Amino acid sequence: MPLPGHLLPILVLFLAAGSPGWAWVPSHCRSPSQAVCNFVCDCGDCSDEAQCGYHGASPAPGTPFTCDFERDACGWRDISTSGYSWLRDRAGAALEGPGPRSDHTLGTDLGWYMAVGTHQGKEAATAALRSPTLREAAPSCKLRLWYHMASGDVAELRLELTHGAETLTLWQSTGSWGPGWQELAVTTGRIQGDFRVTFSATRNATHRGAVALDDLEFWDCWLPTPQASCPLGHHHCQNKACVEPQQLCDGEDNCGDLSDEDPRTCGQHTVTDFETGLGLWSRSEGWARNHSAGGLEHPAWPCRDHSRNSAQGYFLVSVAEPGNPAVLSSPELQASGASSCSLVFYYYLHGSEAGCLQLFLQTLGSSTPQAPVLLRRRRGELGTAWVRDRIDIQSAHPFQILLTGQTGPGGVVGLDDLILSEHCRPVPEVSTPQPLPPGPWAPAPGPLPPSSRLQDFCQQGHLACGDLCVPPEQLCDFQQQCAGNEDEQACGTTDFESPEAGGWEDASVGRLQWQRLSAQESQGAGAAATGHFLSLQRAWGQLGAEARVLTPLLGPSGPSCELHLAYHLQSQPQGFLALVVVDSGSRELAWQALSSSAGGWKVDKVLLGARRRPFRLEFVGLVDLDSPYQQGAGVDNVTLRDCSPMVTTKRDREVSCNFERDTCSWYPSHLSDAHWHRVESRGPKHDHTTGQDPLARGHSAHLLSRPQVPAAPTECLSFWYHLHGPQIGTLRLDMRREGEDTHLWSRSGTHGNRWHQAWATLSHQPGSRAPYQLLFEGLRDGYHGTMALDDVAMRPGPCWAPDYCSFEDSDCGFSPGGQSLWRRQTNASGHAAWGPPADHTTETAQGHYMVVDTSPDALPRGQTASLTSREHRPLAQPACLTFWYHGSLFSPGALQVHLEEGRRYQVLSLSAHEGLAWRLGSVDVQAEQAWRVMFEAVGTGVAHSYVAVDDLLLQDGPCPQPGSCDFESGLCGWNHLARPGLGGYSWDWGGGAAPSRYLQPPVDHTLGTEAGHFAFFETGVLGPGGRAAWLRSEPLPATPVSCLRFWYHMGFPEHFYKGELRVLLHSAQGQLAVWGAGGHRRHQWLEAQVEVASAKEFQIVFEATLGGQPALGPIGLDDVEYLAGQHCQQPAPSPGDTATPVPVPAVVGGALLFLMFLVLLGLGGRRWLQKRGSCPFQSSTETTAPNFDNILFNVDGVTLPASVTSDL
């Protein structure tokens, strides 16, 4: 039946709102076109900044406009002309491929990013991603983004900005690129009018071209908005905006209308922009005037000048040879009257850590010659940006300003826009040129000491001390080379009393800088009593707010390396002080102090640990010095201790550790950005946790002991571990000796939300003194889970037999008897003479198991082959020993199980089933003394026969019946191994008493308390590549009828969110769904029972999945009971306790009916409103339609406001 005409628009609107890529948001703000996408929220809801290459949300002060691609592409558009193109993607959508395994925003496989997939063609191609049209970027505008590419996949990456007829290259690179997500930050400079940004990747025939882009941020890009009045001392622009006084006549359009650079205000300033020559700065040596048009002579040179922000603009670059200075001299100047002569200048330091720019003041005309005075020095890598600086000079005598630039290998020093204030008057008479001031590039006059004379024979960059020439790589390496320790001076350790400040160099480019101050110069609560310290002070830079100060290259360092410091921080409401380790471009936060109202001095220490490569230390600080409150930050008494790789301490021998005081001899490796961290308890027995949280994007985390010397031929290491989460991965223990690793122990997958004890025996050559290290390695499988370690202990002698053995790491101390017919084996090659094609632990050919050949030529009929464990510790209570066994396809023989506790006795005899499945065996054990378990295989006289054993587990409590479990001691015989075809997620096990990062039922069903346990799965972790999680029973025999009874718990909100629990029967005949339930029932356990029948051996599978939109919500399972050969008896109904089995088609049909009901209800509401003559979408006072007040549709699903979710 055709719909009435007045219903069509509302139906189209409803369907479009629920479709991917569409979002309808009413807006009543109409901004002029020139006010759209200009980084200023003119509308109250910031809708004028929507789809502008960033999210249209007004950022808080000091934060950027951002696009993380989680909701949409923010207006970025692919403009590629071939199949090599950009699209919005996420890692969970593809399990394989060269792309990133996680996004940068969330650090998980659920996060979104923009990506270029691998291109199949052989021709060269460029994929280009273009922003929407943006408008009016401020001089301080900075674009920061993160990119990811597989090594060697792309020939070139390029970031360009197009405005008017000119396209500026902001950044380009042909590699090499590091692993993982890489940060890129570039400045745009002042852009008048419209512009667009383009990120492009180019591939050729030898590159596949996979690259990804995430987290674009526009920092400080907005121009000031009109104000009725300005703060005291600020300048009121012609467009009514306000700018700070130091921004007047500084060569940048800070007002947005150039009124702060108006000739009526700045006409008396002398500006040298090098567009037509050197101007007053005519004395030049080693500087070259150049521009960027037509390509760069050197890759580190500026791509544009500062004056015009154009590749056509001119600037100066140092072309002097490395080690020689380039010198630029001002004319002879005189400060007028009592006013200061000010010089504003812009400099560029990029491409080398050794680049250096210095500014000297040479006083002239006095009766005695004056040595040049160093007023400013900037050194190191400051990025591809023109940085502003300013000096104020008060002098009664004439003077000259000398700017000297010294380039490092591959680097450049640039100058542009030298602006002398109106109080700087050139002196008409030209004095005799002064000699070059002494500095690091020129030897001091007069007789030279022996070390200085030796310097003539040392290569550039080498240090002369005594009779030695110390190469740069041995400077600051924490190992003394010179008798006077000169090679370890200025290497970070300092009390700041010396002007060298321990080698710390300020590298700030913004409104703050680190400066060495005396107690007399400092003010406020952070003032030192005596002496000097490093303090945050105002600066003249225009790029950003935070201040940075760095050491020279240090290290490599040893595992005991620590930094001790005194610091003060007084900053409210925002501000911080942080220590960062900079290693080959990567940045690792090592320590931080957050905003505080207390400003007193404190002391602290930071473990830096072993680092194989040289690194720098960087203090980063931020305070608001314009705040009405007292603000400040300082650092003093910085000491690096025990940093030599050769140093040893008493703590180095402390392998046994409970992590209450410190980490003893254990330290984290820094080869990945996933690290182990010592943390405080988060609940009962939660002590030591890895940093494998969403921000740790590395694949693995390493925790090492310091080198140890064997105390006995065998040693036992015991420890407690915690593996919890649906994608937790693997925890391994290795022993490293002479560069080779021996695998000792490992566990994979979730082991429930509780602690487990484990043991590993270390074997050494008798009498050996060869040192070894222990290495715990956490290997991530996905991005959901937590690993932890605690209570590590070492003792001489072998360990007890382990409670669990998968044979993946070793034979667990099992010894074959007689002819040693049992052996540990894997079928990875596919050519094993006998044995299962896959193990039980991993269900792959790479997994290990123990197997015995029962063929007549190896084991004659009736004879036995034994496999005996090491001694198990005495048991305090009855326990259940389970194991999995596998027999050959034809007549595998018998498997007998014996226990030895003083005497040997048989406890189980199994006739190994024929077939291809692993089967579960179980034995109840009660042992008050040390005991062993022995497996005996009995030969059957049939060729090509075998018996295999895998996955031995000892758990408290009696053994359950097949297919049944109350989950109080674990998962019983139920297998929760993650299946890659379903996304690699697994069910977990836990209880309400233990704190968990995942939603779960508050109590179990067995006990009805927090102390009880259950199996559960949090469906909120499911992404596009994760469809379901399976919990599988052991193989069960064929049955004409049996009853499966269980209790389940589902905690989902209302509306379209719905988890789904299904029961499947899995056999050689296929897969059959026999029961399903979905819904939003909350806070109660429901009973379900279903009759099952199968003509073949089968497994019961509980499948947890989503039946609607992705949502946070747990599915719980408890008290599973399999009654073989029995019909189900319907229990007496009681409110809220039972659930009728719901066929899957009925669930889907019900959802569709509910959806139709909502559509009709919305249509009726609109019709009623139209009859009343009003429309909520056109009224300034919005009226919400019934039943739609709690739902907002967007591209990724449905979002509930807090009023709905607060009661969940």
Helices and strands as residue ranges (DSSP letters): G 5-7, H 8-17, G 33-35, G 47-49, E 65-67, E 77-78, E 86-90, G 91-93, E 112-116, E 125-130, E 134-137, E 142-149, E 156-163, E 166-173, E 181-187, E 191-203, E 211-219, E 235-236, E 242-243, G 245-247, G 259-261, H 263-266, E 270-272, E 283-285, E 287-291, E 314-318, E 326-329, E 333-335, E 341-350, E 356-363, E 373-379, E 387-393, E 399-406, E 412-420, E 424-426, H 450-455, E 463-465, E 468-470, G 472-474, G 486-488, G 501-503, E 505-506, E 512-518, E 532-538, E 547-550, E 562-583, E 586-596, E 602-607, E 616-622, E 632-641, G 650-653, E 666-668, E 676-678, E 688-690, E 700-705, E 714-724, E 730-737, E 740-748, E 756-763, E 773-779, E 786-796, E 804-805, E 815-816, E 823-826, E 848-853, E 864-868, E 879-887, E 894-900, E 904-911, E 919-925, E 932-938, E 946-956, G 980-982, E 988-991, E 1013-1018, G 1019-1021, E 1028-1032, E 1039-1050, E 1059-1067, E 1070-1079, E 1085-1094, E 1098-1106, E 1114-1123, H 1144-1171, E 1192-1194, E 1197-1199, H 1202-1205
